[in-house]
Every structure is written in structure tokens, then in C-alpha cells.
Amino acid sequence: MTIVVLSSLLLIGLILLLAEVLFVPGTTVVGIFGLAVSLAGVAYAFLSFEPVIAWWITAVAVILNLAAIIYGFSSGVWNRFSLKTAITGGAFDGRTDRLQIGMPGKTTSDLKPIGKASFEDVVYEVKSENGFIPVETEVTIIKIENNIILVK
């Protein structure tokens, strides 16, 4: 019965440590719990066996746990959790470069206060300065800031 308890503690500790490294990296809760269970197994070995046998069990447990950690880091599991793409957009991406303050246009939808307006046959989302502007009304750009086009 002693061997079953000891091997169960060491095996559960090893499995939890592997689960930390392979499946839930970064949380450390599972890894700390696995390390605690492994240490409980080593302590149980010292309580149940002669010191020479307990030291052998400790050495085997340490080697297996270190091998599990080294395998986890060298297996490339971290590549699945790392970001490989970059966000290319931003607050200003150049879509209003062709527009100028004072440029005339025509609303293609009601501005309540935000809607759509056409400038040189290109439709943009615009914001009115004074609230509601009905569709097909002539508007003029009064401000362009951070992709927000303010019209009156």
C-alpha cells in the first residue's frame, strides 16, 4: 500500500507539472500544486522508507520533474501561445489624405450628426457641426482630425 500511495503522489505531481508546462502555461497555480504534491511524495518516502531508499526516490523524482520541465520548454509548445501577426492599422491610416479643409461635397445619407457624404465621388463617414443635416445637402469640410471629418 505504501508503494501505491508514494507512486500516486509522485505521478500526480509529475502530471500536474507537465500540465502546467504544456497546457496552461503562465498560470503557475497548477505548477506550484504539482510541485507541492511531488514534495509531499518525497516527504512520504522519507517517512515510510529507509533514508537510502528515500534519497533514491527523491533523486528519481527530481530527475523526472526536471526532464518534464526541460521537455516542455524545448518542445515548442510556447510557439502556439505567441502572437505571430502585427496590427497594421492605427488611429490615422491615410484614408483622408485626399481631403482638404473647405472642400465641397454632398451628403449621401442623413447626418444625425454622423452619416455619409461624398467628396470627389468617394464616400466618407462624416460628422456634422450643428446636428441634423438632410440627405443630398451641400456640405463643406471645416476640420479633419484623426480620421474624423467635420462638416457644416
N, C-alpha and C positions, 0 to 999 in steps of 0.2 A: 504493500500500500504506500510505503514511503517513496518508492521509486516513481509510482504513478503521480503522486502529488508534486514531487520535485520536477519531473519531466513536464507535467502540465503547466506549472508556473513558468519554467524556462521557455517552453514552447509558446505560451500565450504572450509572454514578454517579447519574444522574438517576432511573433506575428504582428503585434501592435507596433513595434519599432519599424518593421517593413511597411506596414500600412501607412505610418507617418511619412516615411521617405517616398513611397511610391504613389500613394493615392490622395493623401491630404497634406501636401507639403505646406509649410508656413504656419500651421496652426499650433504646433508644438505640444498641444494638450495630449494628443494620442501618443506621441513620442515619450513625453515625460511619464505618462501612465505605464507605457511599455517598459521603460527603464525601471520604474518602481516595482513592477511585477517581477522583472528579472532579478532585481536586488533582493526581493522577498524570497525568490527561489534560491539564491545564493545563501541568504541567511538561514533558510530552512535546511540547506545542505550542511551548514556548519552545526546546526542543532541536531541533525539526525545521523551524521556520519562522522567517522574519524577525521581529524584535521587534514591528513594527507589526501584522502579521497575528496574532501570538501574543496581543497585547493585545486585539485584536478578538475572538478566540476566548475569551479569559478573560472579557471583558465579556458575551458571549452566554451563556457557561456560568453566570456569576453571576446574570444576569437569569433564566435558565430555572430554576435551583435556587431562587432566592427566590420565583419565581412558583409553583413546586411547593409550597413550604412555606406560602405565603400561601393557596393554594387548599386545601391540606389542613386548615388551621385554620378557614377560612371555610366549608367545605363542610358542616359539621355532623357530621363523622364522629365527633367526641368524644361526641355525644349517644347513640350506640349503645353506648358503653362506660360510661356513667354510670348510677348507681343511681337509679331513679325511685320506688321504693317504700320504705316505712319499716317496720321491725319494730314491731308494736304490743304484743306480749306482753312479759312480763318474769318475774322470779322470783316476784312476787306479783301476781296478776291479779284478786283479789277473789272467787275461787270458794269460799273458806272463810269468807266474811263471816257467813253464817247460823249457823255453828257456834260453840259456846261450850265452855269447859272444864267438865267434869262432865256433859256431855250424854250420855244413854244411847243405845246403838244395838245393832245385831245384825250379826254377820259374815255376809256372803253368799258368802264363799269362805274357804278355809283361810288363816290368816296364818302365813307361814313365813319370816321375820317380816313380810313385806309381802303384803297382799292387799286385799280389798274388804270394806267394811262399809256398812250403810245407817243413815242418821240422818234421821229425819222423811221417810222414803220417797225419799230421794235417796242414791244410791250414790257413795261416795268411796273413793279409794285410801288405805289407812291402813297404819301400821307398828305392830307390837306392841312393847310394852316388854320382854317377857320371852320372846321366841321364838315357838314354835308355839302357835296358838290355833285349834281346830277350827271348822268351819262351823256356823252357827246358834247361836253363843255370844253371850251378852250382853256388851257391852264398854262402857267409859266413856272419854271423851276426857280425857286428862291434860295434853296440851300441843299447841298449834297454832303452828307456826313455819315461815314461808316455804313455804306450801302442803303441809307435811308434818304429818300428823295422827297423833299418838302416842296409842295406846290401851292399856288394861290390862283 
